[in-house]
């Protein structure tokens, strides 16, 4: 299992300016919804934005995270 706080830290290490919200979708510590808002997403496709988040979680996806639902936005889109 991994905690939402650990996931938040991993994403922030990769995307320092991000605002991150992590929700444990099932209460089992292995299915999460991750919302990331970052100016670094500006000009990038949704696919590229999601790749940035997946890269931050890649190691944990191998054994501690079973499923992740990702939502990404720029600060302008979040308002």
N, C-alpha and C positions, 0 to 999 in steps of 0.2 A: 504494500500500500504506500501511497504518497499523499501528502496533505496538500490542500489548496494553497497554503502559504508557500510550500516548497515549489509548486508549479509557478506561482507568481514570481518568486525569486529567480527561477530559471529564465522566465520570459524577460524579466527586467535586466538580467545580466546580458542578454542578447540584444534587447531593444531598450536601452536605458531611459529614453524619454516617455516610455509607454505608461498608460493608465491601464491596469490589468484587473479584471474581476474574474475569479474562478469559482465555479459552483460544482459541488459533488452531486451529480445527477441522480445517483442511486443510493448514496449513503454507504457504499462499499469501498470507497477509496480507490476506484480504478476506472470510473466513467465520469468524465468531466466536461463541463461547458466552459470555454475560455473566451472572454471578450477582451479584445486588445484595441486600444485607441492610441495611435501614434502619428505624429507628423511625418515620420519616416516612411509611412505608407503612401504619401502623396506622390502621384504619378505612376504608381505601381498597380498592376492588375490585381484582382482579388486572389488569383492563383499565386502570384508572387508574394502577396501579403501573407497568405496562409503558409507558404513555404518558409517564410521567415520565422513564423511561430513554431511550425513543425521542427525546424532545425534546432530551435532552442530546447525542444522536448525529446529530440530523437533518441538519446540514450535511455531515457526513462520509458519511452514507448516500447523498447525491447523487452522489458520485464515488469515494470511497475504500473504502467498505464495501459489499460485495455482499449479504451475508446475516448476520443476527444472530439467535441463539436466546437468549431472555431468560428467566431464572428470578429471581423476586423473592420475598423473605420479610421478615417482621418479625424482630427479634431473638428473640422468644418462639418463633416457628415454626422458627427455625434451631437451637434447642437440642434 
